Amino acid sequence: MVDLSDEQKRDFEAAAFRTLVEHLRKRTDVQNIDLMNLAGFCRNCLSNWYRDAANAAGVEMDKETSREIIYGMPYAEWQAKHQREASNAQKAAFEENRPKDH
């Protein structure tokens, strides 16, 4: 394993996170329910984790603000442009695999 400084770890983790967020912004064809069913997290989870980190650092942030940071636009706008109605199969898979904290 490569020996990295704390600053390098932080910088590389931040770069990887930014790349993930940008990738998810481009892949609007991938629905949140698909992410949840396959990976156990979605864009909303990322926005919640972002908000939790901000709040833990003493920066007050609400859900809409953190979602806009992750989605790159207001959440309602993203929903109107990109969100499709989930199929019955997607909904059933979600209920079966739903994380306990959602």
N, CA, C and O of each residue as an XYZ file, in Angstrom:
408
protein
N       0.846     -1.177      0.000
C       0.000      0.000      0.000
C       0.890      1.238      0.000
O       1.954      1.258      0.618
N       0.435      2.259     -0.699
C       1.173      3.512     -0.799
C       1.022      4.287      0.503
O      -0.068      4.374      1.068
N       2.123      4.842      0.965
C       2.100      5.639      2.191
C       1.745      7.074      1.824
O       2.558      7.789      1.237
N       0.538      7.490      2.167
C       0.058      8.825      1.845
C      -0.069      9.669      3.100
O      -0.383      9.171      4.181
N       0.181     10.945      2.930
C      -0.029     11.860      4.049
C      -1.527     12.071      4.231
O      -2.315     11.769      3.335
N      -1.917     12.587      5.388
C      -3.333     12.877      5.630
C      -3.861     13.870      4.594
O      -5.000     13.743      4.143
N      -3.058     14.841      4.219
C      -3.465     15.827      3.225
C      -3.669     15.184      1.855
O      -4.624     15.510      1.150
N      -2.781     14.279      1.480
C      -2.938     13.578      0.205
C      -4.208     12.732      0.209
O      -4.969     12.738     -0.758
N      -4.428     12.012      1.292
C      -5.648     11.199      1.385
C      -6.883     12.076      1.215
O      -7.779     11.755      0.435
N      -6.923     13.185      1.949
C      -8.060     14.106      1.861
C      -8.231     14.622      0.444
O      -9.343     14.632     -0.082
N      -7.143     15.051     -0.178
C      -7.216     15.610     -1.523
C      -7.667     14.567     -2.539
O      -8.479     14.868     -3.414
N      -7.155     13.356     -2.436
C      -7.515     12.302     -3.385
C      -8.954     11.841     -3.169
O      -9.677     11.576     -4.129
N      -9.367     11.747     -1.899
C     -10.759     11.389     -1.604
C     -11.709     12.454     -2.132
O     -12.756     12.135     -2.695
N     -11.345     13.720     -1.950
C     -12.179     14.817     -2.445
C     -12.262     14.785     -3.970
O     -13.333     15.014     -4.532
N     -11.155     14.506     -4.639
C     -11.159     14.425     -6.102
C     -12.024     13.262     -6.579
O     -12.773     13.393     -7.547
N     -11.916     12.130     -5.898
C     -12.741     10.976     -6.271
C     -14.218     11.283     -6.063
O     -15.049     10.906     -6.889
N     -14.555     11.958     -4.978
C     -15.944     12.337     -4.706
C     -16.460     13.279     -5.784
O     -17.568     13.096     -6.289
N     -15.670     14.284     -6.139
C     -16.091     15.228     -7.186
C     -16.318     14.505     -8.509
O     -17.262     14.818     -9.235
N     -15.461     13.545     -8.824
C     -15.608     12.768    -10.052
C     -16.888     11.931    -10.005
O     -17.609     11.850    -10.999
N     -17.174     11.309     -8.861
C     -18.402     10.536     -8.702
C     -19.628     11.419     -8.889
O     -20.556     11.046     -9.607
N     -19.640     12.584     -8.253
C     -20.778     13.499     -8.371
C     -20.951     13.928     -9.823
O     -22.074     13.930    -10.328
N     -19.882     14.288    -10.500
C     -19.967     14.703    -11.900
C     -20.473     13.552    -12.778
O     -21.278     13.764    -13.685
N     -20.005     12.357    -12.509
C     -20.456     11.183    -13.255
C     -21.967     10.982    -13.077
O     -22.680     10.734    -14.049
N     -22.449     11.089    -11.842
C     -23.877     10.917    -11.589
C     -24.700     12.040    -12.209
O     -25.839     11.810    -12.615
N     -24.154     13.242    -12.291
C     -24.863     14.343    -12.950
C     -25.023     14.069    -14.443
O     -26.048     14.406    -15.036
N     -24.009     13.457    -15.043
C     -24.067     13.139    -16.472
C     -24.972     11.939    -16.746
O     -25.616     11.880    -17.794
N     -25.027     10.997    -15.831
C     -25.787      9.762    -16.039
C     -27.203      9.907    -15.496
O     -27.620      9.177    -14.597
N     -27.928     10.860    -16.058
C     -29.309     11.086    -15.620
C     -30.213      9.922    -15.997
O     -31.325      9.806    -15.483
N     -29.738      9.051    -16.900
C     -30.513      7.863    -17.254
C     -30.549      6.855    -16.112
O     -31.447      6.015    -16.056
N     -29.594      6.930    -15.214
C     -29.552      6.028    -14.063
C     -30.392      6.651    -12.955
O     -30.055      7.703    -12.413
N     -31.471      5.990    -12.638
C     -32.400      6.489    -11.641
C     -31.898      6.177    -10.236
O     -31.138      5.230    -10.037
N     -32.323      6.975     -9.268
C     -31.932      6.733     -7.879
C     -32.359      5.354     -7.405
O     -31.622      4.701     -6.667
N     -33.529      4.904     -7.817
C     -33.987      3.584     -7.375
C     -33.071      2.487     -7.922
O     -32.851      1.473     -7.260
N     -32.537      2.691     -9.136
C     -31.579      1.726     -9.681
C     -30.315      1.693     -8.829
O     -29.792      0.623     -8.515
N     -29.831      2.878     -8.460
C     -28.646      2.946     -7.601
C     -28.907      2.263     -6.266
O     -28.080      1.489     -5.786
N     -30.056      2.551     -5.672
C     -30.393      1.936     -4.381
C     -30.468      0.419     -4.500
O     -29.949     -0.304     -3.649
N     -31.107     -0.052     -5.546
C     -31.279     -1.501     -5.707
C     -29.957     -2.208     -5.976
O     -29.773     -3.348     -5.550
N     -29.042     -1.559     -6.669
C     -27.774     -2.197     -7.007
C     -26.655     -1.925     -6.009
O     -25.832     -2.799     -5.735
N     -26.628     -0.720     -5.470
C     -25.482     -0.326     -4.649
C     -25.834      0.021     -3.209
O     -24.946      0.135     -2.364
N     -27.124      0.189     -2.924
C     -27.517      0.506     -1.555
C     -27.362      1.969     -1.189
O     -27.460      2.323     -0.014
N     -27.121      2.836     -2.183
C     -27.075      4.279     -1.951
C     -27.479      4.967     -3.240
O     -27.488      4.359     -4.311
N     -27.815      6.251     -3.122
C     -28.211      7.018     -4.301
C     -27.740      8.462     -4.148
O     -27.020      8.795     -3.207
N     -28.146      9.296     -5.063
C     -27.775     10.707     -5.015
C     -28.263     11.358     -3.722
O     -27.558     12.175     -3.130
N     -29.463     10.995     -3.288
C     -29.994     11.564     -2.051
C     -29.138     11.160     -0.853
O     -28.913     11.964      0.052
N     -28.662      9.920     -0.848
C     -27.767      9.486      0.228
C     -26.509     10.345      0.244
O     -26.081     10.807      1.301
N     -25.915     10.560     -0.931
C     -24.722     11.408     -1.006
C     -25.004     12.800     -0.465
O     -24.189     13.372      0.259
N     -26.173     13.343     -0.823
C     -26.488     14.683     -0.331
C     -26.687     14.685      1.178
O     -26.318     15.647      1.852
N     -27.266     13.621      1.711
C     -27.422     13.514      3.175
C     -26.069     13.413      3.861
O     -25.854     14.056      4.888
N     -25.157     12.624      3.318
C     -23.825     12.484      3.901
C     -23.070     13.805      3.833
O     -22.349     14.162      4.764
N     -23.236     14.523      2.738
C     -22.604     15.835      2.578
C     -23.130     16.798      3.638
O     -22.355     17.485      4.304
N     -24.453     16.842      3.789
C     -25.079     17.720      4.789
C     -24.645     17.331      6.195
O     -24.357     18.204      7.015
N     -24.592     16.039      6.486
C     -24.150     15.588      7.805
C     -22.727     16.046      8.099
O     -22.428     16.465      9.218
N     -21.847     15.968      7.099
C     -20.459     16.403      7.292
C     -20.404     17.907      7.526
O     -19.661     18.380      8.386
N     -21.194     18.658      6.758
C     -21.221     20.114      6.953
C     -21.727     20.454      8.342
O     -21.121     21.264      9.044
N     -22.824     19.848      8.741
C     -23.398     20.129     10.062
C     -22.439     19.733     11.175
O     -22.330     20.438     12.178
N     -21.737     18.604     11.008
C     -20.773     18.162     12.017
C     -19.611     19.149     12.153
O     -18.999     19.267     13.215
N     -19.321     19.856     11.054
C     -18.245     20.849     11.081
C     -18.750     22.226     11.517
O     -18.003     23.204     11.499
N     -20.020     22.292     11.906
C     -20.582     23.543     12.381
C     -21.165     24.436     11.293
O     -21.486     25.598     11.544
N     -21.301     23.898     10.097
C     -21.892     24.647      8.986
C     -23.329     24.171      8.822
O     -23.578     23.029      8.437
N     -24.264     25.056      9.118
C     -25.671     24.690      8.992
C     -26.039     24.558      7.517
O     -25.803     25.467      6.721
N     -26.614     23.425      7.169
C     -27.011     23.186      5.791
C     -28.301     22.396      5.813
O     -28.434     21.431      6.565
N     -29.262     22.809      4.980
C     -30.520     22.069      4.913
C     -30.487     21.068      3.759
O     -29.564     21.060      2.945
N     -31.508     20.234      3.714
C     -31.579     19.157      2.731
C     -31.600     19.694      1.304
O     -30.923     19.149      0.432
N     -32.365     20.751      1.056
C     -32.456     21.288     -0.303
C     -31.110     21.813     -0.786
O     -30.758     21.634     -1.952
N     -30.360     22.454      0.090
C     -29.045     22.973     -0.284
C     -28.091     21.844     -0.620
O     -27.397     21.902     -1.635
N     -28.045     20.815      0.219
C     -27.122     19.707     -0.050
C     -27.530     18.949     -1.306
O     -26.668     18.475     -2.046
N     -28.829     18.827     -1.557
C     -29.268     18.162     -2.786
C     -28.871     18.974     -4.012
O     -28.453     18.403     -5.020
N     -28.993     20.284     -3.942
C     -28.611     21.106     -5.086
C     -27.113     20.985     -5.358
O     -26.694     21.013     -6.515
N     -26.311     20.851     -4.317
C     -24.867     20.662     -4.486
C     -24.590     19.353     -5.224
O     -23.749     19.321     -6.123
N     -25.271     18.291     -4.864
C     -25.042     16.987     -5.489
C     -25.662     16.908     -6.885
O     -25.018     16.431     -7.819
N     -26.888     17.364     -7.034
C     -27.580     17.265     -8.319
C     -27.125     18.317     -9.332
O     -27.304     18.131    -10.535
N     -26.535     19.423     -8.853
C     -26.115     20.478     -9.750
C     -27.257     21.392    -10.171
O     -27.106     22.218    -11.071
N     -28.389     21.237     -9.517
C     -29.582     22.043     -9.772
C     -30.557     21.765     -8.636
O     -30.372     20.802     -7.892
N     -31.578     22.577     -8.491
C     -32.579     22.260     -7.466
C     -33.171     20.864     -7.705
O     -33.398     20.461     -8.845
N     -33.413     20.150     -6.628
C     -33.900     18.775     -6.713
C     -35.203     18.688     -7.503
O     -35.368     17.770     -8.307
N     -36.117     19.607     -7.294
C     -37.396     19.579     -8.014
C     -37.172     19.708     -9.517
O     -37.879     19.084    -10.309
N     -36.204     20.505     -9.905
C     -35.882     20.650    -11.329
C     -35.332     19.341    -11.887
O     -35.718     18.915    -12.975
N     -34.426     18.702    -11.137
C     -33.866     17.424    -11.583
C     -34.967     16.387    -11.726
O     -35.014     15.654    -12.714
N     -35.856     16.325    -10.735
C     -36.973     15.373    -10.801
C     -37.815     15.605    -12.049
O     -38.147     14.656    -12.758
N     -38.159     16.853    -12.319
C     -39.002     17.170    -13.476
C     -38.315     16.805    -14.789
O     -38.970     16.350    -15.726
N     -37.009     17.002    -14.860
C     -36.276     16.733    -16.098
C     -35.925     15.258    -16.286
O     -35.937     14.758    -17.411
N     -35.611     14.558    -15.191
C     -34.954     13.262    -15.344
C     -35.618     12.076    -14.634
O     -35.386     10.929    -15.017
N     -36.415     12.324    -13.638
C     -36.939     11.193    -12.859
C     -38.130     10.564    -13.571
O     -39.056     11.251    -13.999
N     -38.081      9.237    -13.685
C     -39.172      8.469    -14.261
C     -39.893      7.715    -13.155
O     -39.335      7.474    -12.084
N     -41.125      7.350    -13.425
C     -41.878      6.531    -12.481
C     -41.202      5.171    -12.383
O     -40.884      4.556    -13.401
N     -40.985      4.708    -11.175
C     -40.355      3.407    -10.969
C     -41.322      2.302    -11.376
O     -42.529      2.400    -11.159
N     -40.771      1.257    -11.963
C     -41.590      0.104    -12.346
C     -41.968     -0.681    -11.093
O     -41.373     -0.497    -10.031
N     -42.951     -1.547    -11.227
C     -43.337     -2.405    -10.105
C     -42.170     -3.295     -9.682
O     -41.986     -3.552     -8.493
N     -41.385     -3.763    -10.647
C     -40.225     -4.603    -10.325
C     -39.178     -3.808     -9.546
O     -38.599     -4.320     -8.588
N     -38.932     -2.562     -9.949
C     -37.979     -1.715     -9.224
C     -38.458     -1.454     -7.799
O     -37.674     -1.507     -6.852
N     -39.752     -1.170     -7.657
C     -40.311     -0.908     -6.331
C     -40.223     -2.143     -5.445
O     -39.895     -2.037     -4.263
N     -40.513     -3.315     -6.008
C     -40.441     -4.554     -5.234
C     -39.007     -4.840     -4.806
O     -38.769     -5.232     -3.663
N     -38.055     -4.648     -5.706
C     -36.645     -4.874     -5.372
C     -36.202     -3.906     -4.283
O     -35.451     -4.281     -3.383
N     -36.663     -2.667     -4.363
C     -36.309     -1.679     -3.353
C     -36.836     -2.097     -1.983
O     -36.110     -2.034     -0.991
N     -38.081     -2.517     -1.930
C     -38.665     -2.926     -0.651
C     -37.946     -4.143     -0.078
O     -37.776     -4.247      1.137
N     -37.531     -5.043     -0.925
C     -36.822     -6.240     -0.478
C     -35.426     -5.926      0.045
O     -34.970     -6.518      1.024
N     -34.755     -4.991     -0.615
C     -33.348     -4.693     -0.303
C     -33.168     -3.389      0.464
O     -32.037     -2.988      0.739
N     -34.246     -2.734      0.808
C     -34.201     -1.408      1.435
C     -33.289     -1.399      2.664
O     -33.447     -2.216      3.571
N     -32.330     -0.463      2.682
C     -31.500     -0.334      3.882
C     -32.369      0.024      5.077
O     -33.371      0.725      4.933
N     -31.999     -0.440      6.220
C     -32.783     -0.225      7.434
C     -32.867      1.238      7.844
O     -33.803      1.635      8.537
N     -31.882      2.053      7.416
C     -31.855      3.457      7.822
C     -32.549      4.380      6.821
O     -32.359      5.594      6.892
N     -33.343      3.852      5.896
C     -34.076      4.680      4.934
C     -35.560      4.576      5.175
O     -36.346      5.203      4.464
